[in-house]
């Protein structure tokens, strides 16, 4: 099985795979997120908006927001 090349990093939050538009580096081979900025805030944002499939990190505000 070959890994699918992804444009954005992905990670699992509350049992669901979500896309991280920025705020994290991605592992080259798998596309999985590594070195996520403020992971606790990401969990909080996912809890606030459980239907979101993508999140963006606002550097100035140091928080994650649902993007889609």
DRENVEXFI-973545 format. One record per atom (N, C-alpha, C): atom name; residue number from 0; x, y, z. Coordinates in Angstrom, 1 decimal, padded with zeros to 4 digits. Last residue first. Layout:
DRENVEXFI-973545
CA|NUM|X|Y|Z
...
***
This chain:
DRENVEXFI-973545
N|67|-013.6|024.9|007.9
CA|67|-014.5|024.2|007.0
C|67|-015.2|023.1|007.8
N|66|-012.2|026.1|009.9
CA|66|-012.2|026.7|008.6
C|66|-013.2|026.1|007.6
N|65|-012.1|026.9|013.4
CA|65|-012.6|026.0|012.3
C|65|-012.6|026.8|011.0
N|64|-009.0|028.0|014.8
CA|64|-010.4|028.3|014.4
C|64|-010.8|027.3|013.3
N|63|-006.7|028.3|017.5
CA|63|-007.2|027.5|016.3
C|63|-008.7|027.9|016.0
N|62|-004.5|030.9|018.6
CA|62|-005.7|030.0|018.8
C|62|-006.0|029.4|017.4
N|61|-002.9|033.3|018.8
CA|61|-002.5|032.0|019.4
C|61|-003.7|031.1|019.7
N|60|-003.3|035.6|017.6
CA|60|-004.2|035.3|018.6
C|60|-003.9|034.0|019.4
N|59|-001.2|035.4|015.7
CA|59|-001.3|036.6|016.6
C|59|-002.2|036.3|017.8
N|58|-001.9|032.9|014.3
CA|58|-000.6|033.1|015.1
C|58|-000.7|034.3|016.1
N|57|-004.4|030.9|014.1
CA|57|-004.2|032.3|014.1
C|57|-003.0|032.6|015.0
N|56|-004.7|028.0|012.1
CA|56|-004.1|028.6|013.3
C|56|-003.9|030.1|013.2
N|55|-007.6|026.2|011.0
CA|55|-006.4|027.1|010.8
C|55|-006.0|027.7|012.1
N|54|-009.0|023.1|010.2
CA|54|-008.7|024.1|011.1
C|54|-007.5|024.9|010.7
N|53|-011.6|021.0|008.9
CA|53|-010.4|021.7|008.8
C|53|-010.2|022.8|009.8
N|52|-014.1|020.0|009.6
CA|52|-013.1|019.1|009.0
C|52|-011.8|019.7|008.8
N|51|-016.5|020.4|012.2
CA|51|-015.4|021.0|011.3
C|51|-014.5|019.9|010.8
N|50|-018.3|019.5|014.0
CA|50|-018.6|019.2|012.6
C|50|-017.5|019.7|011.7
N|49|-017.6|020.6|016.5
CA|49|-017.4|019.1|016.3
C|49|-017.6|018.7|014.8
N|48|-016.5|023.1|017.8
CA|48|-017.1|022.9|016.5
C|48|-016.9|021.5|016.0
N|47|-015.5|022.8|020.4
CA|47|-016.5|023.9|020.1
C|47|-017.2|023.7|018.8
N|46|-013.7|020.8|020.0
CA|46|-014.8|020.5|020.9
C|46|-015.9|021.6|020.7
N|45|-011.9|022.0|018.4
CA|45|-012.6|020.9|017.8
C|45|-013.8|020.5|018.7
N|44|-010.9|023.9|020.1
CA|44|-011.6|024.4|018.9
C|44|-012.4|023.2|018.3
N|43|-009.6|022.2|022.0
CA|43|-010.7|023.1|022.4
C|43|-011.5|023.5|021.2
N|42|-007.6|021.1|020.4
CA|42|-008.7|020.2|021.0
C|42|-009.9|021.0|021.5
N|41|-006.2|023.4|019.9
CA|41|-006.8|022.7|018.8
C|41|-007.9|021.8|019.3
N|40|-005.2|024.0|022.4
CA|40|-006.2|024.9|021.8
C|40|-006.9|024.3|020.6
N|39|-003.4|021.9|022.7
CA|39|-004.6|022.0|023.6
C|39|-005.7|022.9|023.1
N|38|-001.5|022.5|020.8
CA|38|-002.4|021.4|020.6
C|38|-003.6|021.4|021.5
N|37|000.2|024.8|019.9
CA|37|-000.9|024.9|020.8
C|37|-001.9|023.7|020.6
N|36|001.2|023.5|016.8
CA|36|001.3|024.6|017.7
C|36|000.0|024.6|018.6
N|35|002.6|020.3|016.3
CA|35|001.4|021.2|016.2
C|35|001.5|022.3|017.2
N|34|004.7|018.4|015.3
CA|34|005.0|019.7|015.9
C|34|003.8|020.7|015.7
N|33|003.0|016.9|012.5
CA|33|004.0|016.8|013.6
C|33|004.3|018.3|014.1
N|32|000.4|015.3|010.7
CA|32|000.9|016.5|011.4
C|32|002.0|016.1|012.5
N|31|001.0|013.2|007.9
CA|31|000.5|013.4|009.2
C|31|001.2|014.6|009.9
N|30|002.0|012.6|005.5
CA|30|001.2|013.8|005.5
C|30|000.6|014.1|006.9
N|29|003.8|010.5|005.1
CA|29|002.4|010.2|005.4
C|29|001.5|011.4|005.4
N|28|006.4|011.6|004.3
CA|28|005.8|010.4|003.7
C|28|004.4|010.2|003.9
N|27|006.7|014.1|005.9
CA|27|006.8|014.0|004.4
C|27|006.2|012.8|003.8
N|26|004.6|015.4|008.2
CA|26|005.6|014.3|008.0
C|26|005.6|014.1|006.5
N|25|004.2|018.9|008.5
CA|25|003.7|017.6|008.2
C|25|004.8|016.6|007.9
N|24|003.8|021.3|011.2
CA|24|004.6|020.7|010.1
C|24|004.0|019.4|009.8
N|23|001.2|023.7|011.8
CA|23|001.8|022.4|012.1
C|23|002.7|022.0|010.9
N|22|-000.1|026.0|011.0
CA|22|000.1|025.8|012.4
C|22|000.7|024.4|012.8
N|21|-002.6|025.3|008.5
CA|21|-001.3|025.8|008.9
C|21|-001.1|025.5|010.4
N|20|-004.7|023.5|008.2
CA|20|-004.3|024.3|007.1
C|20|-002.9|025.0|007.3
N|19|-005.2|020.3|008.9
CA|19|-004.6|021.5|009.5
C|19|-004.1|022.4|008.4
N|18|-008.1|018.2|008.8
CA|18|-007.0|018.9|008.1
C|18|-006.5|020.1|008.8
N|17|-008.8|015.3|010.8
CA|17|-009.1|016.7|010.4
C|17|-007.8|017.2|009.7
N|16|-010.4|012.4|011.7
CA|16|-009.3|012.9|011.0
C|16|-009.7|014.3|010.5
N|15|-011.6|011.7|015.0
CA|15|-011.9|012.1|013.6
C|15|-010.7|012.7|013.0
N|14|-011.2|011.3|017.7
CA|14|-011.6|010.2|016.9
C|14|-011.9|010.5|015.4
N|13|-010.4|013.9|018.6
CA|13|-011.6|013.3|019.1
C|13|-012.1|012.2|018.2
N|12|-008.4|014.1|015.8
CA|12|-008.9|014.9|017.0
C|12|-010.3|014.3|017.4
N|11|-005.6|013.4|014.0
CA|11|-006.9|012.8|014.5
C|11|-007.2|013.6|015.8
N|10|-004.4|015.3|011.2
CA|10|-004.3|014.7|012.5
C|10|-005.6|014.2|013.0
N|9|-002.5|016.4|008.3
CA|9|-003.7|015.9|008.9
C|9|-003.4|015.3|010.3
N|8|-001.3|019.1|006.3
CA|8|-001.1|018.1|007.4
C|8|-002.5|017.6|007.9
N|7|-001.9|019.3|002.7
CA|7|-002.0|019.8|004.1
C|7|-001.7|018.7|005.1
N|6|-001.5|017.7|000.5
CA|6|-001.1|019.1|000.5
C|6|-001.0|019.7|001.9
N|5|-000.3|014.3|000.5
CA|5|-001.3|015.3|000.8
C|5|-000.7|016.7|000.9
N|4|000.0|011.3|-001.1
CA|4|000.6|012.6|-000.9
C|4|-000.5|013.6|-000.6
N|3|-000.6|008.2|000.4
CA|3|-001.2|009.3|-000.5
C|3|-000.5|010.6|-000.1
N|2|001.5|005.4|000.3
CA|2|001.0|006.5|001.1
C|2|000.5|007.6|000.0
N|1|000.6|002.2|-000.9
CA|1|001.4|003.4|-000.9
C|1|000.7|004.5|-000.2
N|0|000.8|-001.2|000.0
CA|0|000.0|000.0|000.0
C|0|000.9|001.2|000.0
***
